[in-house]
Amino acid sequence: MVLNDLCGVLAADFPLTTVRVRRVRGSYKSPEEHPHLTVHRMKLLLGPVFAVSLLVVVSCASVPLEDLEFYAWKLQFGKSYSSPSEEAQRKDVWLRNRKLVLVHNMLADQGIKSYRLGMNFFGDLENAEYKSLVSCGCLRSFNTSLPRHGSTFLHTPDFNLPNSVDWRDKGAVTPVKDQKKCGSCWAFSATGSLEGQTFRKTGRLVSLSEQQLVDCSGGYGNQGCNGGLMDQAFQYIKANGGIDTEASYPYRAVVFCVPGGSCRYNPSSVGATCSGFTDLSRGSEGALQEAVASVGPVSVAIDASQESFQFYVSGVYDEPNCSSSNLNHGVLVVGYGSQGQQDYWIVKNSWSVSWGEGGYVRMSRNRNNQCGIASMASYPLV
């Protein structure tokens, strides 16, 4: 059995963990300097097999580090390609992205950047491909000049704003979900804020059906996997008399078609109702902070098109190149806080727990409405 085959067999047959091995001076040379060498070893229970695994790790040192990292990344995210030529192309993209991540993280190590990047499941996509996949019409119909139809959020002069809020700690936030390859971010943002409001009213946290919004709210301007708006989702839920639970109407990441129509709403499975919605003052982070503190999780739209957002892993996301008007992604603000001198919003995304800080991103707060986080904020009334 050749070395690469042995590496592949062991990698496939045993669970993997990542360990850090400090390079001994002179033992390894690469075109790029790396402070550590990342290798993968197997969790083994039997001594003889453990010895074999060590032999494989040592022998695999002759394989270029970038090849080992690329194949480990493919295993981690279940990536496969239709042909060797496609794999070679994707590897080239992956290597360019890897360089971007390494350079950024060196700046983060020096305190120049406040957040870190990583090679997540977007690692083999060019930024243009990522933009197309992520926006995918997610907020296609959004325009900053469009009139808003919700009630107006009223500032409470004597409200004492706490220094920090996290509705996850209060039990008002469901686990992170995954919209997959469907432009349904608007649906996840809408259900998230309604889940929070329903919890505040009833004391029960119920996961609600994004798929129902994808399938059934087209009459209110939404376009299923091709985009929509949170306010339009609230309008539909109000007119429909409620939204089903996630358990009764599970997510499929497609517009589900059945004979006679696509909507499978069942009035007997309603998990929440909505009597209207409130729009916050456009661009006001102060209003957003007060709403999050006094009302609960709030639906917002942001510019998520930057490479830095594509590969965000941890820290306080601070991206001055973000647009405050070109918004393409719906998310949920579930709290806020500060880290040193940096204020941030706690934002729940819908790209699974594999992205960011377990599915969340801490976005800069009080930075002139960075990424447009306060440009289109709203919450439902229950």
Phi, psi and omega in degrees: 000130181285164184303310183297324178296316180297316178301317182294318181296314181294321179295326182281329189270342185234145175300149184251145169229155180259133178231157178256130179238120181287132181286134175279134183306129177086353184272346183207140178224133182227156176300335178243145179276130177234131180293336180219157175252122179268124176232169181238131176236160183265147173282104185244145180256334185262133182305309181301320180291324177300320178297320178296319181297322177296320179299319181295316180299316180295315182294324182290352177297340178282345177278136180308138182304319182296328177292316179299317181293319181296315181290325175295320178296319178299317179296317183300320185253011176063037183275139173213158185231157187283341183202160176301325180292321177294320178297319179297319179296315181293326178294321177299316177297316180301318181294321178295318178294322178300319179296317178301316181296315181298316180296315179300316184290333173296321176293323177295321179298332180269003179081009180280326176249146184264005181212164183242155178247165179204162180275085180273198185290353174270008190299334182257018179250134169292157184299325178296321178292318178299315179301316180296320181289315186285309180292308171037036183076013187309313175239044189306321186273004182285136176212131184296343180270354181293140175292151179249144192245006179275169174291159184271135177287128182256126178291137177258107188303322186266011181286128181268106183288125174290157180292332180211152178216139174215103183289347174296321181291339181267357178084018186262006186233128177284164177302157179299137181249181183224113180284342179060208185274063182213132181281057186249022180306322180302322180291319180291321177297317181294314179295324181299315180289326178290323175301318179294316180293322178295321177298316181297327182277321188252341185082003180246132177262114182239127176285130185255163190273107171292327183296326177298318178296319179298317185279327198246347190260020180299330180292351180249016175101353179280154186233037176060233180286357179257013172119168180176186180227149182294317180298323178293328175294318178296321178299317179297313183299319178298310183293328183282340182090011176144177178226139182289165175286158175299322182297324182274339183220074190290160183281137180235353179066018175217164170281109188281125183251131174226158178305129178094358178139167184261339185278127182242031179302135179236110182303336181282353183247020183297132178254341180198156175236169184216130182258000181156196178204160181240132176260135178273157179304129185297123175085001184267105176289333176296317178294321179296318179298316180295320180294316180297320182288321188261336186250313183136195179304141185235136176285133178221165174240145182221167168270111181249023190273348185287151176300326180296326177283324179306319186248015180303137179237314184197166178098185179268112184289118181229104185231096182295342179279356178296148175266144176263000180233333178272082187262137187223006185211130178264131181221188185227122174274120183248003179171186177203166180185196180217149174231105187064237179267004183258119174274147181213159170260143173265115189240127177269124178262178180233043180244027180076170181285352180284347180256141173064212180272075182065033181098358181246162173222137172266113184257144183305135179245148182060040176238051177059046177058046183301136181064012176071025188297337179252011184282333183215061183262138179202164175212153181278159175253134181233000000 
